[in-house]
Amino acid sequence: MTSAARGQKWPLASLCGAAGQVADCLAKVARQASAAAADAAKRQELLAAVAELDGARAEAAWLAAYEQDEDRYKVSPLLGAGYVIG
C-alpha cells in the first residue's frame, strides 16, 4: 500500500507520522478537545450574562418609552369607562 493510499484510509496516520506516534497524536487531540470544552463552558457563562444584560436593557428601554407615553391612561372608547389601556 502506498503512503497516499494509507493516508486516505488512515488520515490520522498521515497527520501523526509514524505508526508509533498515533497514540501521542490521539492524546494531543483529546487534550485539545478537553481544552475546547472548558473554553466553551466559560463562554457559555459569559453569553448567559450578556443575554441577561441585554434583556434588562430592552426592558429598561421599554419602561422609559412607556413612562413617556402620555396617552397610557386614556380610556379606550371600545372598552368603556371601566377599562384603562396600558
PyMOL Python script that loads the backbone (N, CA, C, O; Angstrom):
from pymol import cmd

cmd.read_pdbstr("""\
ATOM      1  N   MET A   1       0.854  -1.170   0.000  1.00  0.00           N
ATOM      2  CA  MET A   1       0.000   0.000   0.000  1.00  0.00           C
ATOM      3  C   MET A   1       0.898   1.230   0.000  1.00  0.00           C
ATOM      4  O   MET A   1       1.886   1.283   0.733  1.00  0.00           O
ATOM      5  N   THR A   2       0.560   2.204  -0.810  1.00  0.00           N
ATOM      6  CA  THR A   2       1.354   3.434  -0.875  1.00  0.00           C
ATOM      7  C   THR A   2       1.008   4.331   0.298  1.00  0.00           C
ATOM      8  O   THR A   2      -0.030   4.165   0.939  1.00  0.00           O
ATOM      9  N   SER A   3       1.881   5.276   0.571  1.00  0.00           N
ATOM     10  CA  SER A   3       1.612   6.181   1.690  1.00  0.00           C
ATOM     11  C   SER A   3       0.405   7.066   1.407  1.00  0.00           C
ATOM     12  O   SER A   3      -0.302   7.457   2.335  1.00  0.00           O
ATOM     13  N   ALA A   4       0.154   7.391   0.119  1.00  0.00           N
ATOM     14  CA  ALA A   4      -1.026   8.183  -0.220  1.00  0.00           C
ATOM     15  C   ALA A   4      -2.288   7.389   0.053  1.00  0.00           C
ATOM     16  O   ALA A   4      -3.264   7.935   0.569  1.00  0.00           O
ATOM     17  N   ALA A   5      -2.283   6.113  -0.285  1.00  0.00           N
ATOM     18  CA  ALA A   5      -3.451   5.270  -0.025  1.00  0.00           C
ATOM     19  C   ALA A   5      -3.648   5.091   1.471  1.00  0.00           C
ATOM     20  O   ALA A   5      -4.775   5.104   1.967  1.00  0.00           O
ATOM     21  N   ARG A   6      -2.527   4.921   2.191  1.00  0.00           N
ATOM     22  CA  ARG A   6      -2.631   4.774   3.637  1.00  0.00           C
ATOM     23  C   ARG A   6      -3.164   6.069   4.256  1.00  0.00           C
ATOM     24  O   ARG A   6      -3.936   6.026   5.214  1.00  0.00           O
ATOM     25  N   GLY A   7      -2.758   7.208   3.717  1.00  0.00           N
ATOM     26  CA  GLY A   7      -3.240   8.481   4.225  1.00  0.00           C
ATOM     27  C   GLY A   7      -4.720   8.664   4.002  1.00  0.00           C
ATOM     28  O   GLY A   7      -5.390   9.306   4.811  1.00  0.00           O
ATOM     29  N   GLN A   8      -5.249   8.113   2.921  1.00  0.00           N
ATOM     30  CA  GLN A   8      -6.685   8.210   2.674  1.00  0.00           C
ATOM     31  C   GLN A   8      -7.451   7.261   3.578  1.00  0.00           C
ATOM     32  O   GLN A   8      -8.520   7.604   4.082  1.00  0.00           O
ATOM     33  N   LYS A   9      -6.908   6.071   3.785  1.00  0.00           N
ATOM     34  CA  LYS A   9      -7.591   5.108   4.639  1.00  0.00           C
ATOM     35  C   LYS A   9      -7.447   5.483   6.108  1.00  0.00           C
ATOM     36  O   LYS A   9      -8.390   5.354   6.888  1.00  0.00           O
ATOM     37  N   TRP A  10      -6.276   5.942   6.470  1.00  0.00           N
ATOM     38  CA  TRP A  10      -5.988   6.322   7.844  1.00  0.00           C
ATOM     39  C   TRP A  10      -5.474   7.771   7.866  1.00  0.00           C
ATOM     40  O   TRP A  10      -4.267   7.981   7.977  1.00  0.00           O
ATOM     41  N   PRO A  11      -6.341   8.752   7.765  1.00  0.00           N
ATOM     42  CA  PRO A  11      -5.877  10.142   7.695  1.00  0.00           C
ATOM     43  C   PRO A  11      -5.083  10.570   8.919  1.00  0.00           C
ATOM     44  O   PRO A  11      -4.220  11.442   8.820  1.00  0.00           O
ATOM     45  N   LEU A  12      -5.359   9.977  10.057  1.00  0.00           N
ATOM     46  CA  LEU A  12      -4.619  10.344  11.265  1.00  0.00           C
ATOM     47  C   LEU A  12      -3.161   9.925  11.155  1.00  0.00           C
ATOM     48  O   LEU A  12      -2.272  10.614  11.656  1.00  0.00           O
ATOM     49  N   ALA A  13      -2.915   8.797  10.499  1.00  0.00           N
ATOM     50  CA  ALA A  13      -1.538   8.336  10.332  1.00  0.00           C
ATOM     51  C   ALA A  13      -0.741   9.333   9.505  1.00  0.00           C
ATOM     52  O   ALA A  13       0.441   9.549   9.771  1.00  0.00           O
ATOM     53  N   SER A  14      -1.366   9.938   8.513  1.00  0.00           N
ATOM     54  CA  SER A  14      -0.636  10.914   7.704  1.00  0.00           C
ATOM     55  C   SER A  14      -0.375  12.194   8.488  1.00  0.00           C
ATOM     56  O   SER A  14       0.601  12.892   8.215  1.00  0.00           O
ATOM     57  N   LEU A  15      -1.213  12.507   9.437  1.00  0.00           N
ATOM     58  CA  LEU A  15      -1.004  13.701  10.257  1.00  0.00           C
ATOM     59  C   LEU A  15       0.031  13.469  11.346  1.00  0.00           C
ATOM     60  O   LEU A  15       0.772  14.381  11.713  1.00  0.00           O
ATOM     61  N   CYS A  16       0.080  12.264  11.853  1.00  0.00           N
ATOM     62  CA  CYS A  16       0.936  11.979  13.001  1.00  0.00           C
ATOM     63  C   CYS A  16       2.302  11.445  12.618  1.00  0.00           C
ATOM     64  O   CYS A  16       3.204  11.434  13.455  1.00  0.00           O
ATOM     65  N   GLY A  17       2.480  11.018  11.426  1.00  0.00           N
ATOM     66  CA  GLY A  17       3.778  10.481  11.029  1.00  0.00           C
ATOM     67  C   GLY A  17       3.820   8.983  11.209  1.00  0.00           C
ATOM     68  O   GLY A  17       2.960   8.271  10.692  1.00  0.00           O
ATOM     69  N   ALA A  18       4.800   8.497  11.930  1.00  0.00           N
ATOM     70  CA  ALA A  18       4.996   7.058  12.109  1.00  0.00           C
ATOM     71  C   ALA A  18       3.862   6.464  12.935  1.00  0.00           C
ATOM     72  O   ALA A  18       3.195   7.154  13.705  1.00  0.00           O
ATOM     73  N   ALA A  19       3.670   5.176  12.751  1.00  0.00           N
ATOM     74  CA  ALA A  19       2.579   4.485  13.432  1.00  0.00           C
ATOM     75  C   ALA A  19       2.711   4.574  14.943  1.00  0.00           C
ATOM     76  O   ALA A  19       1.697   4.595  15.641  1.00  0.00           O
ATOM     77  N   GLY A  20       3.919   4.626  15.466  1.00  0.00           N
ATOM     78  CA  GLY A  20       4.119   4.720  16.905  1.00  0.00           C
ATOM     79  C   GLY A  20       3.692   6.061  17.474  1.00  0.00           C
ATOM     80  O   GLY A  20       3.481   6.183  18.681  1.00  0.00           O
ATOM     81  N   GLN A  21       3.565   7.061  16.628  1.00  0.00           N
ATOM     82  CA  GLN A  21       3.188   8.388  17.108  1.00  0.00           C
ATOM     83  C   GLN A  21       1.677   8.605  17.129  1.00  0.00           C
ATOM     84  O   GLN A  21       1.210   9.647  17.587  1.00  0.00           O
ATOM     85  N   VAL A  22       0.921   7.646  16.645  1.00  0.00           N
ATOM     86  CA  VAL A  22      -0.533   7.798  16.583  1.00  0.00           C
ATOM     87  C   VAL A  22      -1.111   7.957  17.990  1.00  0.00           C
ATOM     88  O   VAL A  22      -1.992   8.788  18.212  1.00  0.00           O
ATOM     89  N   ALA A  23      -0.616   7.162  18.935  1.00  0.00           N
ATOM     90  CA  ALA A  23      -1.126   7.260  20.305  1.00  0.00           C
ATOM     91  C   ALA A  23      -0.840   8.647  20.881  1.00  0.00           C
ATOM     92  O   ALA A  23      -1.694   9.238  21.542  1.00  0.00           O
ATOM     93  N   ASP A  24       0.352   9.156  20.630  1.00  0.00           N
ATOM     94  CA  ASP A  24       0.680  10.505  21.115  1.00  0.00           C
ATOM     95  C   ASP A  24      -0.211  11.553  20.454  1.00  0.00           C
ATOM     96  O   ASP A  24      -0.669  12.498  21.096  1.00  0.00           O
ATOM     97  N   CYS A  25      -0.441  11.364  19.168  1.00  0.00           N
ATOM     98  CA  CYS A  25      -1.290  12.307  18.436  1.00  0.00           C
ATOM     99  C   CYS A  25      -2.728  12.266  18.961  1.00  0.00           C
ATOM    100  O   CYS A  25      -3.366  13.306  19.124  1.00  0.00           O
ATOM    101  N   LEU A  26      -3.227  11.062  19.222  1.00  0.00           N
ATOM    102  CA  LEU A  26      -4.584  10.926  19.772  1.00  0.00           C
ATOM    103  C   LEU A  26      -4.681  11.560  21.157  1.00  0.00           C
ATOM    104  O   LEU A  26      -5.688  12.189  21.484  1.00  0.00           O
ATOM    105  N   ALA A  27      -3.647  11.398  21.961  1.00  0.00           N
ATOM    106  CA  ALA A  27      -3.638  12.015  23.286  1.00  0.00           C
ATOM    107  C   ALA A  27      -3.656  13.536  23.158  1.00  0.00           C
ATOM    108  O   ALA A  27      -4.342  14.219  23.918  1.00  0.00           O
ATOM    109  N   LYS A  28      -2.901  14.062  22.197  1.00  0.00           N
ATOM    110  CA  LYS A  28      -2.881  15.507  21.975  1.00  0.00           C
ATOM    111  C   LYS A  28      -4.255  16.007  21.535  1.00  0.00           C
ATOM    112  O   LYS A  28      -4.724  17.043  22.007  1.00  0.00           O
ATOM    113  N   VAL A  29      -4.900  15.267  20.629  1.00  0.00           N
ATOM    114  CA  VAL A  29      -6.243  15.633  20.164  1.00  0.00           C
ATOM    115  C   VAL A  29      -7.225  15.609  21.331  1.00  0.00           C
ATOM    116  O   VAL A  29      -8.075  16.491  21.448  1.00  0.00           O
ATOM    117  N   ALA A  30      -7.108  14.601  22.193  1.00  0.00           N
ATOM    118  CA  ALA A  30      -8.002  14.511  23.352  1.00  0.00           C
ATOM    119  C   ALA A  30      -7.798  15.693  24.289  1.00  0.00           C
ATOM    120  O   ALA A  30      -8.768  16.236  24.817  1.00  0.00           O
ATOM    121  N   ARG A  31      -6.526  16.108  24.506  1.00  0.00           N
ATOM    122  CA  ARG A  31      -6.262  17.267  25.362  1.00  0.00           C
ATOM    123  C   ARG A  31      -6.829  18.546  24.750  1.00  0.00           C
ATOM    124  O   ARG A  31      -7.377  19.393  25.455  1.00  0.00           O
ATOM    125  N   GLN A  32      -6.692  18.675  23.432  1.00  0.00           N
ATOM    126  CA  GLN A  32      -7.222  19.857  22.758  1.00  0.00           C
ATOM    127  C   GLN A  32      -8.751  19.884  22.824  1.00  0.00           C
ATOM    128  O   GLN A  32      -9.347  20.947  22.996  1.00  0.00           O
ATOM    129  N   ALA A  33      -9.380  18.722  22.687  1.00  0.00           N
ATOM    130  CA  ALA A  33     -10.842  18.657  22.782  1.00  0.00           C
ATOM    131  C   ALA A  33     -11.301  19.014  24.190  1.00  0.00           C
ATOM    132  O   ALA A  33     -12.308  19.700  24.362  1.00  0.00           O
ATOM    133  N   SER A  34     -10.571  18.556  25.185  1.00  0.00           N
ATOM    134  CA  SER A  34     -10.911  18.882  26.575  1.00  0.00           C
ATOM    135  C   SER A  34     -10.758  20.376  26.833  1.00  0.00           C
ATOM    136  O   SER A  34     -11.600  20.989  27.489  1.00  0.00           O
ATOM    137  N   ALA A  35      -9.680  20.959  26.314  1.00  0.00           N
ATOM    138  CA  ALA A  35      -9.474  22.399  26.482  1.00  0.00           C
ATOM    139  C   ALA A  35     -10.562  23.191  25.762  1.00  0.00           C
ATOM    140  O   ALA A  35     -11.022  24.217  26.263  1.00  0.00           O
ATOM    141  N   ALA A  36     -10.968  22.717  24.596  1.00  0.00           N
ATOM    142  CA  ALA A  36     -12.032  23.401  23.856  1.00  0.00           C
ATOM    143  C   ALA A  36     -13.355  23.322  24.615  1.00  0.00           C
ATOM    144  O   ALA A  36     -14.118  24.288  24.634  1.00  0.00           O
ATOM    145  N   ALA A  37     -13.626  22.189  25.234  1.00  0.00           N
ATOM    146  CA  ALA A  37     -14.858  22.040  26.017  1.00  0.00           C
ATOM    147  C   ALA A  37     -14.844  22.977  27.229  1.00  0.00           C
ATOM    148  O   ALA A  37     -15.868  23.570  27.567  1.00  0.00           O
ATOM    149  N   ALA A  38     -13.689  23.110  27.876  1.00  0.00           N
ATOM    150  CA  ALA A  38     -13.580  24.021  29.019  1.00  0.00           C
ATOM    151  C   ALA A  38     -13.783  25.472  28.579  1.00  0.00           C
ATOM    152  O   ALA A  38     -14.457  26.242  29.262  1.00  0.00           O
ATOM    153  N   ASP A  39     -13.201  25.839  27.440  1.00  0.00           N
ATOM    154  CA  ASP A  39     -13.394  27.194  26.915  1.00  0.00           C
ATOM    155  C   ASP A  39     -14.863  27.446  26.581  1.00  0.00           C
ATOM    156  O   ASP A  39     -15.386  28.530  26.838  1.00  0.00           O
ATOM    157  N   ALA A  40     -15.522  26.449  26.012  1.00  0.00           N
ATOM    158  CA  ALA A  40     -16.931  26.595  25.663  1.00  0.00           C
ATOM    159  C   ALA A  40     -17.777  26.794  26.918  1.00  0.00           C
ATOM    160  O   ALA A  40     -18.722  27.583  26.904  1.00  0.00           O
ATOM    161  N   ALA A  41     -17.450  26.092  28.000  1.00  0.00           N
ATOM    162  CA  ALA A  41     -18.193  26.250  29.253  1.00  0.00           C
ATOM    163  C   ALA A  41     -18.023  27.667  29.804  1.00  0.00           C
ATOM    164  O   ALA A  41     -18.983  28.269  30.286  1.00  0.00           O
ATOM    165  N   LYS A  42     -16.801  28.194  29.730  1.00  0.00           N
ATOM    166  CA  LYS A  42     -16.566  29.568  30.192  1.00  0.00           C
ATOM    167  C   LYS A  42     -17.339  30.562  29.338  1.00  0.00           C
ATOM    168  O   LYS A  42     -17.927  31.512  29.855  1.00  0.00           O
ATOM    169  N   ARG A  43     -17.334  30.344  28.049  1.00  0.00           N
ATOM    170  CA  ARG A  43     -18.052  31.254  27.153  1.00  0.00           C
ATOM    171  C   ARG A  43     -19.554  31.161  27.368  1.00  0.00           C
ATOM    172  O   ARG A  43     -20.258  32.160  27.221  1.00  0.00           O
ATOM    173  N   GLN A  44     -20.056  29.988  27.711  1.00  0.00           N
ATOM    174  CA  GLN A  44     -21.495  29.820  27.941  1.00  0.00           C
ATOM    175  C   GLN A  44     -21.939  30.696  29.101  1.00  0.00           C
ATOM    176  O   GLN A  44     -22.986  31.339  29.023  1.00  0.00           O
ATOM    177  N   GLU A  45     -21.156  30.731  30.179  1.00  0.00           N
ATOM    178  CA  GLU A  45     -21.490  31.584  31.325  1.00  0.00           C
ATOM    179  C   GLU A  45     -21.492  33.052  30.911  1.00  0.00           C
ATOM    180  O   GLU A  45     -22.375  33.815  31.302  1.00  0.00           O
ATOM    181  N   LEU A  46     -20.506  33.435  30.127  1.00  0.00           N
ATOM    182  CA  LEU A  46     -20.412  34.823  29.671  1.00  0.00           C
ATOM    183  C   LEU A  46     -21.578  35.173  28.754  1.00  0.00           C
ATOM    184  O   LEU A  46     -22.162  36.250  28.880  1.00  0.00           O
ATOM    185  N   LEU A  47     -21.921  34.282  27.840  1.00  0.00           N
ATOM    186  CA  LEU A  47     -23.037  34.538  26.934  1.00  0.00           C
ATOM    187  C   LEU A  47     -24.358  34.631  27.686  1.00  0.00           C
ATOM    188  O   LEU A  47     -25.221  35.431  27.324  1.00  0.00           O
ATOM    189  N   ALA A  48     -24.523  33.829  28.718  1.00  0.00           N
ATOM    190  CA  ALA A  48     -25.745  33.905  29.525  1.00  0.00           C
ATOM    191  C   ALA A  48     -25.832  35.258  30.238  1.00  0.00           C
ATOM    192  O   ALA A  48     -26.907  35.853  30.314  1.00  0.00           O
ATOM    193  N   ALA A  49     -24.706  35.739  30.758  1.00  0.00           N
ATOM    194  CA  ALA A  49     -24.698  37.043  31.425  1.00  0.00           C
ATOM    195  C   ALA A  49     -24.986  38.161  30.436  1.00  0.00           C
ATOM    196  O   ALA A  49     -25.716  39.098  30.760  1.00  0.00           O
ATOM    197  N   VAL A  50     -24.425  38.077  29.236  1.00  0.00           N
ATOM    198  CA  VAL A  50     -24.681  39.086  28.206  1.00  0.00           C
ATOM    199  C   VAL A  50     -26.156  39.077  27.807  1.00  0.00           C
ATOM    200  O   VAL A  50     -26.759  40.138  27.643  1.00  0.00           O
ATOM    201  N   ALA A  51     -26.734  37.899  27.653  1.00  0.00           N
ATOM    202  CA  ALA A  51     -28.153  37.800  27.297  1.00  0.00           C
ATOM    203  C   ALA A  51     -29.023  38.401  28.395  1.00  0.00           C
ATOM    204  O   ALA A  51     -30.009  39.078  28.104  1.00  0.00           O
ATOM    205  N   GLU A  52     -28.667  38.157  29.648  1.00  0.00           N
ATOM    206  CA  GLU A  52     -29.437  38.723  30.768  1.00  0.00           C
ATOM    207  C   GLU A  52     -29.336  40.248  30.775  1.00  0.00           C
ATOM    208  O   GLU A  52     -30.336  40.936  30.983  1.00  0.00           O
ATOM    209  N   LEU A  53     -28.143  40.773  30.550  1.00  0.00           N
ATOM    210  CA  LEU A  53     -27.976  42.225  30.498  1.00  0.00           C
ATOM    211  C   LEU A  53     -28.720  42.835  29.314  1.00  0.00           C
ATOM    212  O   LEU A  53     -29.293  43.918  29.430  1.00  0.00           O
ATOM    213  N   ASP A  54     -28.711  42.148  28.185  1.00  0.00           N
ATOM    214  CA  ASP A  54     -29.424  42.642  27.009  1.00  0.00           C
ATOM    215  C   ASP A  54     -30.934  42.671  27.273  1.00  0.00           C
ATOM    216  O   ASP A  54     -31.622  43.608  26.868  1.00  0.00           O
ATOM    217  N   GLY A  55     -31.434  41.658  27.942  1.00  0.00           N
ATOM    218  CA  GLY A  55     -32.850  41.644  28.306  1.00  0.00           C
ATOM    219  C   GLY A  55     -33.205  42.770  29.263  1.00  0.00           C
ATOM    220  O   GLY A  55     -34.256  43.397  29.130  1.00  0.00           O
ATOM    221  N   ALA A  56     -32.327  43.026  30.230  1.00  0.00           N
ATOM    222  CA  ALA A  56     -32.563  44.120  31.170  1.00  0.00           C
ATOM    223  C   ALA A  56     -32.523  45.469  30.459  1.00  0.00           C
ATOM    224  O   ALA A  56     -33.305  46.366  30.775  1.00  0.00           O
ATOM    225  N   ARG A  57     -31.615  45.608  29.503  1.00  0.00           N
ATOM    226  CA  ARG A  57     -31.531  46.846  28.731  1.00  0.00           C
ATOM    227  C   ARG A  57     -32.797  47.064  27.918  1.00  0.00           C
ATOM    228  O   ARG A  57     -33.325  48.175  27.874  1.00  0.00           O
ATOM    229  N   ALA A  58     -33.282  46.022  27.282  1.00  0.00           N
ATOM    230  CA  ALA A  58     -34.505  46.131  26.489  1.00  0.00           C
ATOM    231  C   ALA A  58     -35.705  46.461  27.375  1.00  0.00           C
ATOM    232  O   ALA A  58     -36.567  47.250  26.988  1.00  0.00           O
ATOM    233  N   GLU A  59     -35.760  45.866  28.550  1.00  0.00           N
ATOM    234  CA  GLU A  59     -36.864  46.151  29.471  1.00  0.00           C
ATOM    235  C   GLU A  59     -36.804  47.594  29.967  1.00  0.00           C
ATOM    236  O   GLU A  59     -37.838  48.251  30.085  1.00  0.00           O
ATOM    237  N   ALA A  60     -35.606  48.089  30.256  1.00  0.00           N
ATOM    238  CA  ALA A  60     -35.452  49.478  30.706  1.00  0.00           C
ATOM    239  C   ALA A  60     -35.845  50.447  29.595  1.00  0.00           C
ATOM    240  O   ALA A  60     -36.460  51.479  29.861  1.00  0.00           O
ATOM    241  N   ALA A  61     -35.493  50.120  28.351  1.00  0.00           N
ATOM    242  CA  ALA A  61     -35.868  50.982  27.226  1.00  0.00           C
ATOM    243  C   ALA A  61     -37.388  50.991  27.045  1.00  0.00           C
ATOM    244  O   ALA A  61     -37.977  52.039  26.783  1.00  0.00           O
ATOM    245  N   TRP A  62     -38.021  49.819  27.185  1.00  0.00           N
ATOM    246  CA  TRP A  62     -39.473  49.752  27.060  1.00  0.00           C
ATOM    247  C   TRP A  62     -40.134  50.573  28.178  1.00  0.00           C
ATOM    248  O   TRP A  62     -41.080  51.319  27.926  1.00  0.00           O
ATOM    249  N   LEU A  63     -39.640  50.433  29.391  1.00  0.00           N
ATOM    250  CA  LEU A  63     -40.220  51.160  30.522  1.00  0.00           C
ATOM    251  C   LEU A  63     -40.068  52.667  30.347  1.00  0.00           C
ATOM    252  O   LEU A  63     -40.991  53.424  30.648  1.00  0.00           O
ATOM    253  N   ALA A  64     -38.914  53.105  29.865  1.00  0.00           N
ATOM    254  CA  ALA A  64     -38.704  54.539  29.633  1.00  0.00           C
ATOM    255  C   ALA A  64     -39.683  55.056  28.584  1.00  0.00           C
ATOM    256  O   ALA A  64     -40.253  56.135  28.746  1.00  0.00           O
ATOM    257  N   ALA A  65     -39.880  54.294  27.510  1.00  0.00           N
ATOM    258  CA  ALA A  65     -40.831  54.704  26.470  1.00  0.00           C
ATOM    259  C   ALA A  65     -42.256  54.703  27.016  1.00  0.00           C
ATOM    260  O   ALA A  65     -43.040  55.595  26.691  1.00  0.00           O
ATOM    261  N   TYR A  66     -42.595  53.727  27.830  1.00  0.00           N
ATOM    262  CA  TYR A  66     -43.927  53.633  28.415  1.00  0.00           C
ATOM    263  C   TYR A  66     -44.193  54.819  29.339  1.00  0.00           C
ATOM    264  O   TYR A  66     -45.282  55.392  29.323  1.00  0.00           O
ATOM    265  N   GLU A  67     -43.207  55.178  30.133  1.00  0.00           N
ATOM    266  CA  GLU A  67     -43.377  56.297  31.063  1.00  0.00           C
ATOM    267  C   GLU A  67     -43.502  57.631  30.335  1.00  0.00           C
ATOM    268  O   GLU A  67     -44.085  58.570  30.878  1.00  0.00           O
ATOM    269  N   GLN A  68     -42.972  57.736  29.131  1.00  0.00           N
ATOM    270  CA  GLN A  68     -43.075  58.972  28.360  1.00  0.00           C
ATOM    271  C   GLN A  68     -44.364  59.041  27.547  1.00  0.00           C
ATOM    272  O   GLN A  68     -44.689  60.090  26.991  1.00  0.00           O
ATOM    273  N   ASP A  69     -45.092  57.946  27.473  1.00  0.00           N
ATOM    274  CA  ASP A  69     -46.335  57.903  26.701  1.00  0.00           C
ATOM    275  C   ASP A  69     -47.442  58.571  27.518  1.00  0.00           C
ATOM    276  O   ASP A  69     -47.893  58.034  28.529  1.00  0.00           O
ATOM    277  N   GLU A  70     -47.866  59.734  27.071  1.00  0.00           N
ATOM    278  CA  GLU A  70     -48.874  60.478  27.825  1.00  0.00           C
ATOM    279  C   GLU A  70     -50.278  59.935  27.587  1.00  0.00           C
ATOM    280  O   GLU A  70     -51.207  60.300  28.307  1.00  0.00           O
ATOM    281  N   ASP A  71     -50.446  59.085  26.606  1.00  0.00           N
ATOM    282  CA  ASP A  71     -51.761  58.514  26.315  1.00  0.00           C
ATOM    283  C   ASP A  71     -52.009  57.201  27.047  1.00  0.00           C
ATOM    284  O   ASP A  71     -53.035  56.563  26.813  1.00  0.00           O
ATOM    285  N   ARG A  72     -51.119  56.784  27.911  1.00  0.00           N
ATOM    286  CA  ARG A  72     -51.247  55.458  28.512  1.00  0.00           C
ATOM    287  C   ARG A  72     -52.417  55.341  29.480  1.00  0.00           C
ATOM    288  O   ARG A  72     -52.875  54.232  29.756  1.00  0.00           O
ATOM    289  N   TYR A  73     -52.906  56.454  29.997  1.00  0.00           N
ATOM    290  CA  TYR A  73     -54.022  56.395  30.934  1.00  0.00           C
ATOM    291  C   TYR A  73     -55.357  56.741  30.297  1.00  0.00           C
ATOM    292  O   TYR A  73     -56.371  56.811  30.992  1.00  0.00           O
ATOM    293  N   LYS A  74     -55.378  56.954  29.006  1.00  0.00           N
ATOM    294  CA  LYS A  74     -56.634  57.286  28.337  1.00  0.00           C
ATOM    295  C   LYS A  74     -57.520  56.058  28.236  1.00  0.00           C
ATOM    296  O   LYS A  74     -57.046  54.939  28.044  1.00  0.00           O
ATOM    297  N   VAL A  75     -58.810  56.293  28.368  1.00  0.00           N
ATOM    298  CA  VAL A  75     -59.783  55.213  28.283  1.00  0.00           C
ATOM    299  C   VAL A  75     -60.100  54.959  26.814  1.00  0.00           C
ATOM    300  O   VAL A  75     -60.287  55.886  26.026  1.00  0.00           O
ATOM    301  N   SER A  76     -60.153  53.711  26.481  1.00  0.00           N
ATOM    302  CA  SER A  76     -60.487  53.331  25.112  1.00  0.00           C
ATOM    303  C   SER A  76     -61.995  53.404  24.921  1.00  0.00           C
ATOM    304  O   SER A  76     -62.740  52.871  25.743  1.00  0.00           O
ATOM    305  N   PRO A  77     -62.466  54.054  23.849  1.00  0.00           N
ATOM    306  CA  PRO A  77     -63.914  54.103  23.627  1.00  0.00           C
ATOM    307  C   PRO A  77     -64.489  52.728  23.317  1.00  0.00           C
ATOM    308  O   PRO A  77     -65.692  52.515  23.470  1.00  0.00           O
ATOM    309  N   LEU A  78     -63.653  51.795  22.884  1.00  0.00           N
ATOM    310  CA  LEU A  78     -64.141  50.442  22.573  1.00  0.00           C
ATOM    311  C   LEU A  78     -64.403  49.622  23.815  1.00  0.00           C
ATOM    312  O   LEU A  78     -65.269  48.747  23.803  1.00  0.00           O
ATOM    313  N   LEU A  79     -63.678  49.884  24.888  1.00  0.00           N
ATOM    314  CA  LEU A  79     -63.797  49.082  26.083  1.00  0.00           C
ATOM    315  C   LEU A  79     -64.766  49.677  27.109  1.00  0.00           C
ATOM    316  O   LEU A  79     -65.280  48.948  27.958  1.00  0.00           O
ATOM    317  N   GLY A  80     -65.013  50.940  27.047  1.00  0.00           N
ATOM    318  CA  GLY A  80     -65.910  51.554  28.020  1.00  0.00           C
ATOM    319  C   GLY A  80     -65.110  52.269  29.094  1.00  0.00           C
ATOM    320  O   GLY A  80     -63.879  52.239  29.106  1.00  0.00           O
ATOM    321  N   ALA A  81     -65.844  52.917  30.001  1.00  0.00           N
ATOM    322  CA  ALA A  81     -65.224  53.759  31.017  1.00  0.00           C
ATOM    323  C   ALA A  81     -64.531  52.967  32.107  1.00  0.00           C
ATOM    324  O   ALA A  81     -63.722  53.532  32.843  1.00  0.00           O
ATOM    325  N   GLY A  82     -64.813  51.697  32.237  1.00  0.00           N
ATOM    326  CA  GLY A  82     -64.242  50.912  33.334  1.00  0.00           C
ATOM    327  C   GLY A  82     -62.857  50.349  33.044  1.00  0.00           C
ATOM    328  O   GLY A  82     -62.233  49.772  33.934  1.00  0.00           O
ATOM    329  N   TYR A  83     -62.370  50.501  31.832  1.00  0.00           N
ATOM    330  CA  TYR A  83     -61.088  49.899  31.457  1.00  0.00           C
ATOM    331  C   TYR A  83     -60.070  50.957  31.055  1.00  0.00           C
ATOM    332  O   TYR A  83     -60.402  51.963  30.427  1.00  0.00           O
ATOM    333  N   VAL A  84     -58.847  50.707  31.427  1.00  0.00           N
ATOM    334  CA  VAL A  84     -57.748  51.599  31.073  1.00  0.00           C
ATOM    335  C   VAL A  84     -56.781  50.824  30.193  1.00  0.00           C
ATOM    336  O   VAL A  84     -56.438  49.682  30.498  1.00  0.00           O
ATOM    337  N   ILE A  85     -56.346  51.434  29.112  1.00  0.00           N
ATOM    338  CA  ILE A  85     -55.361  50.785  28.241  1.00  0.00           C
ATOM    339  C   ILE A  85     -53.978  51.133  28.752  1.00  0.00           C
ATOM    340  O   ILE A  85     -53.714  52.281  29.109  1.00  0.00           O
ATOM    341  N   GLY A  86     -53.110  50.165  28.790  1.00  0.00           N
ATOM    342  CA  GLY A  86     -51.749  50.478  29.199  1.00  0.00           C
ATOM    343  C   GLY A  86     -50.985  49.327  29.659  1.00  0.00           C
ATOM    344  O   GLY A  86     -49.820  49.468  30.031  1.00  0.00           O
TER     345      GLY A  86
END
""", "prot")
cmd.dss("prot")
cmd.show_as("cartoon", "prot")
cmd.util.cbc("prot")
cmd.orient("prot")
